Amino acid sequence: MSAILKLDVTGQPRGWLTINEAVLAYSRSDVLYGIGYPLPPILGGIQRISGIRSRIDLQPIIALEGRVFGEFIPRLCNKTLFRRDDHRCIYCGGKFIKSDLTRDHVLPISRGGRDRWENVVAACKRCNFHKGNRTPEEAKMPLLAIPFIPNSFEWHFLTKERVLGDQMDYLSTQFKAKRDWAM
């Protein structure tokens, strides 16, 4: 079964829950509301006195009670970076498997660049080696897309391999990127 998208009380994505974690949230009455078509029910044991079987109907998106935390800061890792850039080298435009991509710093770290979303792109090994310790302008290798910081909705999509239709509908309403995966 797929993961359940967890929202805070304001409707902001705050993570992914396993089915077991979602069942526990429902059983504790921590779920404020659910969105989407119900998933197949989770059946429990049969109550000895009444003979009624316990059942929990999960939805693919649930909002949980609790504190609202501050601004969402997406964690940078190669998996989400490569998905953000659609597994394409931002210099040559080729599509590659994960093992053939590298994280390239547009402004190299040795020249004051930072390891941040807005300064990193996916690059094939060949292009990264050719660019070396130069800026794209110095290497005469223009960027085919501008690096950006994914918002909470985009980042939660990028972290999952499989996203259910209802979850995609919910998340994609707030996509700001103009990338193939954002359509």
C-alpha positions in Angstrom: 0.0 0.0 0.0 1.0 3.6 -0.5 2.0 6.1 2.1 -0.5 8.6 3.5 0.2 12.3 3.0 0.2 14.1 6.4 -1.0 17.7 6.7 -0.9 20.1 9.6 -4.0 21.9 10.7 -3.5 24.7 8.1 -3.3 22.2 5.2 0.4 22.4 4.7 2.2 19.0 3.8 4.3 17.9 6.8 5.4 14.4 5.8 4.4 10.9 4.8 2.9 8.3 7.1 3.0 4.6 6.9 -0.3 2.8 6.9 0.4 1.7 10.5 1.1 5.3 11.6 -2.1 6.4 9.9 -4.1 3.7 11.6 -2.7 4.7 15.0 -3.6 8.4 14.3 -7.2 7.4 13.5 -7.4 5.2 16.6 -6.1 8.0 18.8 -8.6 10.4 17.2 -5.8 12.7 16.1 -7.2 13.0 12.5 -9.0 16.3 12.0 -10.1 15.5 8.4 -9.3 13.4 5.5 -9.2 14.1 1.7 -9.6 11.8 -1.2 -11.3 8.5 -2.0 -11.1 6.0 0.8 -8.4 3.3 0.5 -9.3 -0.3 1.1 -10.4 -0.7 4.8 -8.1 -1.9 7.5 -9.9 -4.7 9.4 -9.1 -5.6 12.9 -10.3 -8.1 15.4 -13.8 -9.1 16.4 -15.1 -7.7 19.6 -16.0 -10.7 21.9 -19.2 -9.3 23.4 -20.8 -7.5 20.4 -19.3 -9.7 17.6 -18.5 -6.6 15.6 -15.3 -6.4 13.7 -13.2 -3.3 14.0 -12.6 -1.4 10.8 -10.7 1.8 9.9 -11.3 3.6 6.6 -8.2 5.5 5.6 -8.0 8.4 3.2 -4.8 9.1 1.2 -4.5 12.6 2.8 -5.1 13.3 6.4 -4.7 16.4 8.6 -3.5 15.8 12.1 -4.0 17.8 15.3 -0.9 19.4 16.7 1.4 22.4 16.6 2.0 24.3 13.4 5.7 24.7 13.0 7.5 27.6 11.3 8.5 28.0 7.7 9.1 24.7 5.8 12.8 24.3 4.8 13.2 21.5 2.2 16.2 19.2 2.9 18.6 19.1 0.0 19.7 15.6 -1.1 20.7 14.2 -4.4 17.5 12.1 -4.8 15.2 15.1 -4.6 17.6 17.3 -6.6 17.8 14.8 -9.5 14.0 14.5 -9.4 13.6 18.2 -9.4 15.7 18.4 -12.5 13.9 15.5 -14.1 17.0 13.3 -14.1 18.4 15.7 -16.8 21.8 17.3 -17.0 21.1 21.0 -16.8 24.0 21.7 -19.1 23.6 19.2 -22.0 19.9 18.3 -21.5 20.5 14.6 -21.6 18.4 12.3 -19.4 20.4 10.0 -17.2 20.0 7.3 -14.5 20.8 8.4 -10.9 24.3 6.8 -10.9 25.3 8.8 -14.0 24.3 12.2 -12.4 26.3 14.4 -10.0 25.4 17.5 -7.9 27.1 20.5 -9.5 27.5 23.8 -7.8 26.7 26.6 -10.3 29.1 28.9 -8.4 31.7 26.4 -7.1 32.1 26.1 -3.3 35.8 27.0 -3.7 34.7 30.3 -5.1 32.2 31.2 -2.5 29.2 29.2 -3.7 26.9 27.5 -1.1 25.4 24.0 -1.0 21.8 25.3 -1.4 18.9 24.5 -3.7 19.4 27.7 -5.7 23.1 27.0 -6.4 23.0 23.3 -7.3 21.8 21.4 -10.4 21.9 17.9 -11.7 24.8 17.4 -14.1 26.1 14.4 -16.0 29.6 13.3 -15.1 31.0 14.5 -18.4 29.5 18.0 -18.2 30.5 18.3 -14.5 34.1 17.3 -15.3 34.2 19.7 -18.3 32.8 22.6 -16.2 35.3 22.0 -13.5 35.9 24.9 -11.1 34.3 27.5 -13.4 30.9 29.2 -13.6 28.6 28.2 -16.4 29.5 31.5 -18.2 33.3 30.9 -17.9 32.8 27.3 -19.2 30.5 28.5 -22.0 27.9 26.0 -20.7 24.6 27.9 -20.2 22.0 26.5 -17.8 19.0 25.0 -19.5 16.9 25.7 -16.4 17.2 27.9 -13.4 17.7 26.1 -10.1 15.0 26.8 -7.5 14.0 25.9 -4.0 11.0 23.6 -4.1 8.1 24.7 -1.9 6.6 22.3 0.6 4.1 20.8 -1.9 6.8 20.3 -4.6 9.3 18.8 -2.1 6.8 16.3 -0.7 6.0 15.1 -4.3 9.8 14.9 -5.1 10.5 12.7 -2.1 8.1 9.9 -3.1 8.4 7.5 -6.0 4.7 6.6 -6.0 2.1 9.3 -5.3 -1.6 8.5 -5.5 -3.9 10.5 -7.8 -5.7 12.3 -4.9 -2.3 13.2 -3.4 -1.0 14.5 -6.7 -4.2 16.5 -7.2 -3.7 18.1 -3.8 0.0 18.7 -4.1 0.0 20.0 -7.7 -2.3 22.9 -6.9 0.6 24.6 -5.3 3.4 23.7 -7.7 5.3 26.8 -8.9 7.9 25.1 -11.1 7.6 24.8 -14.9 9.0 21.3 -15.2 7.7 18.1 -16.9 6.9 16.5 -13.5 4.8 19.6 -12.5 2.2 19.1 -15.2 
